[in-house]
Amino acid sequence: MPVVDVQPDELRRLTGHEEKSDEEFKEDLFALGLEFEGVTDDGAFQLEFGPDRLDRLSVEGVARSLRYQYGDARGVSVPKTNDPDWTIVVDESVPDERPYVTGAVVRGVDLDDAALDSLIQLQEKLHATMGRKRAKGAIGIHDLTMLKGDVLSEQSTGNSITYKGIAPDGDTFVALDSNEELTPAEVLEQHATGRKYADLVSEYERYPAIYDEIGLFSFPPVINGRRTEVSTDSRDLFVELTGTDQWTIDRMCNIICYALAARGATIEQVEVQYDEGTVVKPDFEVDTKHVSHDRIESILGIELEMDEVINLFERSGLGVEAELGEETIYEVSVPPYRVDVLHPLDLVDDVGRAYGFNELEPRYPDVGTVGQRHERSRVADAARNSLVGLGFEDMLNFHMISEEENYERMGIEPGTDVLGGGEPASITEPYSEDYTMLRTWVLPSLSMVLENNTHRAYPQDLAEIGHVAHRDDDENTRVAEARHVAAVLARHDVSYEDAKARLATLCRDFDVELETPATEHPSFIPGRTAAVVIDGEEVGIVGELHPKVIVEHDLELPVAAFEFDLSALQ
């Protein structure tokens, strides 16, 4: 989850509520879904929240949400924009892997130290989330006064810069935090930031670059040039974004523009000149969604008057018009910084938050039955108790993972007939490259925990009962789902026998028959691996992890493990 540092004094200034105490702010922020995680050395709140509300990755966005919550602002707000004076020309040499660009000119911004820190934090948080660590979208922010635009044409008095592709050993420039002229290839080799992001462009034949009349000033998505570095003295900014998807970088640009507009800046459009035509950015078009009154009441479980619903929508920063007929339908206007509103249920969530989820009265459902635990849950709890009794520490990891962690780092290929080798159930539009699919087995998650715990004392005995899934066209949903039991033992003297002994004890607790015939699995050492056969059915694997898996996870001692399908214990 993203964690954002927010200064309470900045919140007071941007919301206009100087009378609010820190404790009152914490309560109000919690009502918005922002979890208070602590305080930094300089007194800033550390706030954790779900990655859907990317407009709150800065103090300006958090303050905007609070103003709506307090009723100080209502409905959709769209910043006014001035006509474009600058053009970004997209040259035909731009790398095919990163063809899209967008931007904006921001004038009259007052950048004190707090505002500049907030802008840098917003830039980096957007890079880490929506920008997929700069792979899908990268932001460059420049001091406009240090740019000298080319004359676009004899008929135009406007300025232009050019987005193009250049040879790795082409023109030189002085990168941020550097004093020497370097080519893009040298930046990737010698500069700390260049080395960090080298893998994003190192395979390109031509590197992305942005030029003004003076020369190269930006090497996206790696680093900007020192010539256009932004400081507290900067008043006019040029914001450019490049990426692999136009929609993504347009929305990232919108969030930045809204944050700077909250500081009193004026947004000026830019033209982006592609071969197929010219478009004007930023794109502040308001989206429209529809939801019925009955659906809102049904999901929230409360009765609301139409005027009350309209008020709650407007206090969520949304515009709304009611369409009366056989049923009341709300046409809801969604501002351009809200990248999270994809479905009518997102609108219902906004109404519920504005109403106050803590204000909802719990009630028994209107059904003719009484709920009870599913048999699968009872078995899972019993297995979990047995594992804890065997000395394992119970884990709860994310069900989502990346293809690299699930397959590559464990030494298996997707689509192979081994435990964990099923075809992935992938996420079509993942927010993060770390969570792109549902895991097909649990051991990769436990291996990641061991990797992150190398600074902890050993032995480390970890276990998890968790959800797994893989593609299966025979299922109605085309995805087969299950719960697996997995465990790892990490210690200097661990062996196959240690894992099997604990597995055998667990099976004995459930009065099932265990057999362990020899088998092979790419994640385990040949000759020290067995299939888990319970009541005559092969359901899992037990053995010692292969050295290549251990080295891949930076572990320096052996690991024994087992994993099998929980349903075998029922």
C-alpha positions in Angstrom: 0.0 0.0 0.0 1.3 3.5 -0.8 2.4 5.6 2.2 2.3 9.4 1.8 3.9 11.9 4.1 1.6 14.8 4.8 2.4 17.9 6.9 -0.6 18.7 9.2 0.2 22.5 8.9 0.0 22.2 5.1 -3.4 20.5 5.5 -4.6 23.3 7.7 -3.5 25.9 5.1 -4.9 24.1 2.1 -8.2 23.2 3.7 -8.6 26.6 5.4 -9.3 24.9 8.7 -6.6 26.3 11.0 -8.7 25.4 14.0 -8.3 21.6 13.4 -6.1 19.7 15.8 -3.9 16.8 14.7 -6.3 14.3 16.4 -9.3 15.8 14.6 -7.5 15.5 11.3 -6.6 11.8 12.0 -10.3 11.0 12.6 -11.4 12.9 9.4 -8.7 11.2 7.4 -9.7 7.7 8.7 -13.2 8.5 7.5 -11.8 8.9 4.0 -10.1 5.6 4.2 -6.6 6.9 5.0 -4.8 4.9 7.7 -2.5 6.8 10.1 0.8 4.9 10.3 2.9 7.2 12.4 4.8 10.5 12.4 8.1 11.3 10.6 11.0 13.1 12.4 9.8 16.4 11.0 6.2 15.9 12.3 4.5 14.8 9.0 1.7 12.3 9.1 2.4 9.0 7.4 -0.8 7.9 5.7 -1.5 4.6 4.1 -4.3 4.0 1.7 -5.5 1.8 -1.1 -3.8 2.5 -4.5 -7.1 3.3 -6.2 -7.2 6.9 -5.1 -4.0 8.1 -6.8 -5.2 11.7 -6.6 -4.5 11.6 -2.9 -0.8 10.9 -3.4 0.0 14.5 -2.3 -1.1 16.8 0.4 -3.0 18.9 -2.2 -5.1 15.8 -3.1 -5.8 14.9 0.5 -6.8 18.5 1.3 -9.1 18.5 -1.7 -10.9 15.4 -0.4 -11.2 16.9 3.1 -12.7 20.1 1.7 -15.4 18.0 0.0 -15.9 16.0 3.2 -16.3 19.3 5.2 -18.8 20.7 2.6 -16.5 23.6 1.8 -16.4 22.4 -1.9 -19.1 20.7 -3.9 -19.5 19.1 -7.3 -17.0 18.7 -10.1 -14.1 21.2 -10.3 -12.2 21.6 -13.6 -9.2 24.0 -13.7 -9.4 26.8 -16.3 -6.8 26.4 -19.0 -5.1 29.0 -21.2 -4.6 28.4 -25.0 -1.4 26.6 -26.0 1.8 28.5 -26.7 4.0 25.4 -26.7 4.0 22.4 -29.0 5.6 19.0 -28.5 6.6 17.6 -31.9 6.8 13.8 -31.9 9.5 12.9 -34.4 9.2 9.7 -36.5 12.5 8.5 -34.8 10.8 8.0 -31.4 11.3 4.4 -30.2 8.3 2.2 -31.0 8.4 0.8 -27.5 7.6 4.3 -26.0 5.6 6.3 -28.6 3.3 8.4 -26.5 3.8 11.9 -24.9 1.7 14.4 -23.2 2.3 17.6 -21.1 1.2 20.9 -19.8 2.6 24.4 -19.0 2.1 25.6 -15.4 2.4 29.3 -14.8 2.6 31.3 -11.6 3.1 28.5 -9.1 4.5 29.4 -5.7 7.0 26.7 -4.8 8.2 27.0 -1.2 10.1 24.1 0.3 6.9 22.3 1.4 5.3 22.7 -2.0 8.4 21.5 -3.8 8.7 18.4 -1.5 5.1 17.6 -2.1 5.5 17.9 -5.9 8.6 15.6 -5.8 6.7 13.1 -3.6 3.7 13.1 -5.9 6.0 12.5 -8.9 7.7 9.5 -7.3 4.5 8.0 -6.0 2.9 8.2 -9.4 6.0 6.6 -10.9 5.8 3.7 -8.4 2.1 3.1 -8.8 0.3 4.1 -12.1 3.6 4.5 -13.9 4.7 0.9 -13.0 8.1 2.1 -11.8 8.4 4.4 -14.8 7.9 1.5 -17.3 4.4 2.5 -18.3 4.7 6.3 -17.7 7.4 8.7 -16.6 7.1 12.3 -15.5 9.6 15.1 -16.2 9.1 18.5 -14.6 11.2 21.4 -15.9 11.8 25.1 -15.1 10.2 26.7 -18.2 12.4 29.8 -18.1 15.4 27.5 -18.9 13.9 26.2 -22.1 14.3 27.9 -25.4 11.6 26.7 -27.8 12.2 26.2 -31.5 10.1 28.3 -33.9 7.4 25.9 -35.1 6.9 27.6 -38.5 7.1 30.9 -40.2 3.3 31.4 -39.6 3.5 30.5 -35.9 4.8 32.6 -33.0 4.6 29.6 -30.6 7.5 27.6 -29.2 8.2 23.9 -29.8 10.2 21.1 -28.3 10.8 17.7 -30.0 10.4 14.2 -28.7 12.7 11.9 -30.7 14.9 8.9 -30.6 18.7 9.1 -30.6 21.6 6.8 -30.7 22.8 5.6 -27.3 26.2 7.3 -27.8 24.6 10.4 -29.4 24.4 13.9 -27.9 25.6 14.7 -24.4 23.9 16.5 -21.6 24.5 17.2 -17.9 22.1 15.0 -15.9 20.6 15.9 -12.5 23.0 15.4 -9.6 25.9 15.4 -12.0 28.5 17.9 -13.2 29.8 16.3 -16.4 28.6 15.9 -19.9 27.5 12.3 -20.6 25.8 10.5 -23.5 22.6 8.6 -22.7 24.6 5.3 -22.7 27.2 6.8 -20.3 24.4 7.9 -18.0 23.1 4.3 -17.8 26.6 3.1 -16.9 28.0 5.9 -14.6 25.0 7.7 -13.0 23.3 6.2 -10.0 19.8 6.9 -11.3 20.8 5.8 -14.8 21.9 2.4 -13.4 18.7 2.1 -11.4 16.5 2.5 -14.5 18.8 1.2 -17.2 16.7 -1.9 -17.8 13.8 0.2 -19.0 15.6 1.4 -22.2 18.8 -0.7 -22.5 17.3 -3.0 -25.1 16.1 -0.1 -27.3 18.0 0.6 -30.6 17.3 4.3 -30.1 16.8 6.0 -26.7 13.9 8.4 -26.0 15.1 12.1 -25.8 13.5 15.5 -25.6 15.2 18.6 -27.2 14.7 22.3 -27.2 16.6 24.8 -29.5 19.6 24.6 -27.1 19.8 20.8 -27.2 19.0 17.7 -25.2 17.4 18.4 -21.8 15.5 15.2 -20.9 16.2 11.5 -21.2 12.9 9.8 -20.3 12.1 7.6 -18.5 15.6 7.7 -16.8 16.5 11.3 -15.8 16.1 15.0 -16.6 18.9 17.4 -17.4 20.4 19.7 -14.8 19.8 22.8 -17.0 16.0 22.7 -16.4 16.1 21.6 -12.7 13.2 22.9 -10.7 13.8 24.9 -7.5 11.9 27.1 -5.0 12.7 30.0 -7.3 10.8 28.4 -10.3 7.5 30.0 -11.1 6.7 28.6 -14.5 7.0 24.9 -15.2 6.9 22.6 -18.2 5.5 19.2 -17.4 6.1 16.3 -19.9 5.2 12.7 -19.6 6.2 9.8 -21.9 5.0 6.2 -21.8 3.6 3.1 -23.4 0.0 4.1 -23.0 -1.7 7.4 -23.8 -4.5 7.0 -21.3 -2.2 6.4 -18.4 0.1 9.3 -19.0 -2.8 11.6 -19.6 -4.3 10.7 -16.2 -1.0 11.1 -14.5 -0.7 14.5 -16.0 -4.2 15.5 -14.8 -3.3 14.5 -11.2 -0.2 16.7 -11.3 -2.0 19.7 -12.9 -4.8 19.5 -10.2 -2.1 19.5 -7.4 -0.4 22.5 -8.9 -3.6 24.3 -9.5 -4.4 23.9 -5.8 -1.3 26.0 -5.2 -2.7 28.8 -7.3 -1.0 28.0 -10.6 -2.6 28.6 -14.0 -2.6 25.6 -16.4 -1.7 26.3 -20.0 -2.4 23.7 -22.7 0.2 22.3 -25.0 -0.3 20.9 -28.5 1.1 17.4 -29.2 1.9 17.0 -32.9 1.8 13.3 -34.0 2.2 12.2 -37.7 -1.5 11.4 -37.8 -2.6 14.8 -36.3 -2.4 17.3 -33.5 -4.1 16.9 -30.1 -4.4 19.4 -27.3 -3.3 18.4 -23.7 -4.0 18.2 -20.8 -7.2 16.3 -21.3 -9.7 17.6 -18.7 -12.7 15.9 -20.2 -15.3 14.9 -17.6 -16.5 11.3 -17.7 -20.1 10.2 -17.1 -21.4 7.2 -15.3 -25.0 6.1 -14.3 -26.3 4.4 -11.2 -29.9 3.8 -10.0 -31.3 5.0 -6.7 -32.5 1.5 -5.9 -29.0 0.1 -6.3 -27.5 2.7 -4.0 -30.1 1.9 -1.3 -29.8 -1.9 -1.8 -26.0 -2.0 -1.5 -25.7 0.4 1.4 -28.8 -1.0 3.2 -30.3 2.3 4.0 -33.2 4.5 2.7 -32.2 7.9 1.2 -34.1 10.8 -0.2 -33.1 11.9 -3.7 -31.9 15.3 -2.5 -29.8 13.5 0.1 -28.1 11.3 -2.6 -27.4 14.4 -4.7 -25.9 16.1 -1.7 -23.7 13.1 -1.0 -22.5 12.9 -4.6 -21.6 16.6 -4.6 -19.7 16.2 -1.3 -17.7 13.4 -3.0 -16.5 15.9 -5.7 -18.9 14.5 -8.3 -21.5 16.3 -10.4 -25.0 14.7 -10.6 -28.3 15.1 -12.3 -31.3 12.9 -11.5 -33.3 11.4 -14.3 -36.9 10.6 -13.1 -38.9 7.8 -14.6 -40.0 4.3 -13.5 -36.9 4.4 -11.4 -34.6 7.2 -10.5 -31.3 7.1 -12.4 -28.4 9.4 -11.5 -26.1 10.7 -14.3 -22.9 11.3 -12.4 -20.0 13.5 -13.8 -16.6 12.2 -12.8 -13.7 14.7 -12.7 -10.5 13.9 -14.8 -8.3 13.3 -11.8 -10.5 10.3 -10.6 -8.9 7.4 -12.3 -10.5 4.9 -9.9 -14.2 5.3 -11.0 -14.7 2.5 -13.4 -18.1 1.0 -12.4 -21.4 2.1 -10.8 -20.2 0.4 -7.6 -17.4 2.9 -7.3 -20.1 5.6 -7.2 -22.0 3.8 -4.5 -18.8 3.6 -2.5 -18.4 7.4 -2.7 -22.0 7.9 -1.5 -21.3 5.5 1.4 -18.1 7.3 2.4 -19.8 10.7 2.2 -22.7 9.4 4.3 -20.2 7.7 6.7 -19.8 4.0 6.9 -19.6 4.3 10.7 -23.1 5.7 10.6 -24.6 2.5 9.0 -26.6 0.4 11.5 -25.8 -3.3 11.5 -28.9 -5.5 10.9 -29.7 -9.1 10.2 -30.1 -10.0 6.5 -33.7 -10.7 5.4 -33.1 -14.3 4.6 -34.6 -17.5 6.0 -31.4 -19.1 7.2 -28.6 -18.7 9.7 -25.0 -18.4 8.6 -22.4 -20.8 9.7 -18.8 -21.7 8.8 -18.2 -23.6 5.6 -16.7 -27.1 6.0 -13.7 -25.9 4.1 -13.1 -23.1 6.6 -13.4 -25.5 9.5 -10.8 -27.8 7.9 -8.5 -24.8 7.2 -8.7 -23.6 10.9 -8.0 -27.1 12.1 -5.0 -27.5 9.8 -3.7 -24.0 10.8 -3.9 -25.0 14.5 -2.0 -28.2 13.8 0.7 -26.3 11.9 1.1 -23.8 14.7 1.4 -26.7 17.2 4.2 -28.1 15.0 6.1 -24.9 15.5 5.2 -23.0 12.3 4.5 -19.3 12.3 1.2 -18.7 10.4 1.4 -16.4 7.4 -1.1 -14.4 5.4 0.2 -13.2 2.1 -1.3 -11.5 -1.0 -3.1 -13.9 -3.4 -1.7 -11.8 -6.2 1.8 -12.0 -7.4 4.0 -11.4 -10.5 4.9 -13.9 -13.2 8.5 -13.5 -12.3 8.0 -14.5 -8.7 5.5 -17.3 -9.4 7.4 -19.0 -12.2 10.9 -17.7 -13.1 12.4 -17.3 -9.7 11.1 -20.8 -8.7 12.6 -22.4 -11.8 9.4 -23.5 -13.5 7.6 -22.6 -16.7 3.9 -21.7 -17.0 1.8 -24.5 -18.6 4.0 -27.3 -17.3 2.5 -30.4 -15.6 4.0 -29.7 -12.1 2.7 -28.2 -8.9 2.5 -24.4 -9.6 3.0 -24.8 -13.3 -0.6 -24.0 -14.3 -1.4 -21.3 -16.8 -1.8 -17.9 -15.0 -5.1 -16.1 -14.4 -3.6 -12.7 -15.3 -4.9 -9.3 -14.5 -5.8 -7.3 -17.7 -4.9 -3.9 -16.4 -2.8 -4.3 -13.2 -1.9 -1.2 -11.2 1.5 -2.6 -10.3 3.9 -4.9 -12.0 4.4 -6.7 -8.7 0.8 -8.0 -8.8 -0.1 -9.1 -12.3 -1.7 -12.5 -11.7 -3.3 -14.8 -9.2 -0.6 -17.1 -7.7 -0.8 -20.8 -8.9 0.9 -22.0 -5.7 1.9 -20.7 -2.2 5.6 -21.6 -2.0 6.7 -18.5 -4.0 5.0 -16.3 -1.4 6.7 -18.0 1.5 10.0 -17.8 -0.4 9.6 -14.1 -0.7 9.0 -13.8 3.1 12.2 -15.7 3.7 14.0 -13.4 1.3 12.7 -10.3 3.2 13.6 -11.8 6.6 17.3 -12.6 6.1 18.1 -10.1 8.8 16.0 -12.2 11.3 17.2 -15.0 13.5 17.0 -18.6 12.4 15.4 -21.2 12.4 12.4 -19.8 10.5 9.5 -22.2 10.1 6.7 -20.6 8.2 3.3 -21.9 7.0 0.3 -20.6 5.1 -3.1 -21.9 4.0 -4.0 -19.7 1.1 -5.9 -19.2 -2.1 -4.4 -20.3 -5.5 -5.8 -20.3 -9.0 -4.9 -21.2 -12.6 -6.6 -21.1 -16.0 -8.9 -24.0 -16.8 -11.2 -23.9 -19.8 -13.3 -26.7 -18.3 -14.5 -24.4 -15.5 -17.5 -22.1 -16.1 -15.3 -19.1 -15.0 -12.3 -20.5 -17.0 -10.4 -20.4 -13.7 -9.9 -23.3 -11.3 -9.5 -22.1 -7.7 -8.3 -24.0 -4.6 -6.7 -23.6 -1.2 -3.3 -25.0 -0.6 -1.4 -25.8 2.6 2.3 -24.8 2.3 5.2 -24.7 4.8 8.9 -24.0 4.7 11.7 -24.8 7.2 14.8 -22.7 7.0 17.8 -23.6 9.2 21.4 -24.8 8.8 20.7 -28.5 9.3 17.3 -28.9 7.7 16.6 -31.9 5.4 13.9 -33.7 3.5 13.2 -35.8 6.6 12.3 -32.7 8.7 9.6 -31.6 6.2 8.2 -35.1 5.8 8.0 -35.6 9.5 5.9 -32.5 10.0 3.8 -33.4 7.0 3.2 -36.9 8.3 2.1 -35.5 11.7 -0.3 -33.2 10.1 -1.8 -36.0 8.1 -2.1 -38.2 11.2 -4.0 -35.4 12.9 -6.6 -35.7 10.2 -6.6 -39.5 10.0 -5.6 -39.6 6.4 -3.1 -42.0 4.8 0.1 -40.4 3.5 2.5 -41.9 0.9 5.6 -40.1 -0.5 6.9 -41.8 -3.7 9.9 -40.3 -5.3 9.3 -37.6 -8.0 10.9 -34.6 -9.6 10.1 -30.9 -9.6 12.2 -28.0 -11.0 12.0 -26.1 -7.7 13.4 -29.0 -5.6 16.6 -31.1 -5.5 16.5 -34.3 -7.5 16.6 -37.3 -5.2 15.4 -35.3 -2.3 11.9 -34.8 -3.6 8.7 -36.8 -3.2 5.1 -36.5 -4.3 2.5 -36.0 -1.6 -0.1 -38.8 -2.0 -3.0 -38.7 0.4 -5.6 -41.5 0.4 -4.3 -42.7 -2.9 -4.4 -39.3 -4.7 -1.4 -37.2 -5.7 -2.0 -33.7 -4.3 1.3 -32.0 -3.7 5.1 -32.1 -3.2 7.6 -32.3 -0.4 11.4 -32.0 -0.5 14.4 -29.7 -0.3 14.4 -26.5 -2.4 16.9 -26.5 -5.2 20.1 -24.4 -4.7 19.2 -22.2 -7.7 16.0 -21.2 -6.0 17.8 -20.6 -2.7 20.4 -18.4 -4.4 17.7 -16.6 -6.4 16.1 -15.5 -3.1 19.5 -14.5 -1.5 19.2 -17.2 1.1 22.4 -18.7 2.6 21.1 -21.9 4.3 19.0 -24.9 3.1 15.2 -24.9 3.0 12.9 -27.8 3.2 9.2 -27.4 2.2 5.9 -29.0 1.3 2.7 -28.0 -0.3 -0.5 -29.8 -1.1 -4.2 -29.2 -1.8 -6.2 -28.5 1.5 -9.2 -30.5 0.2 -7.2 -33.7 0.6 -7.7 -33.4 4.4 -11.5 -33.2 4.3 
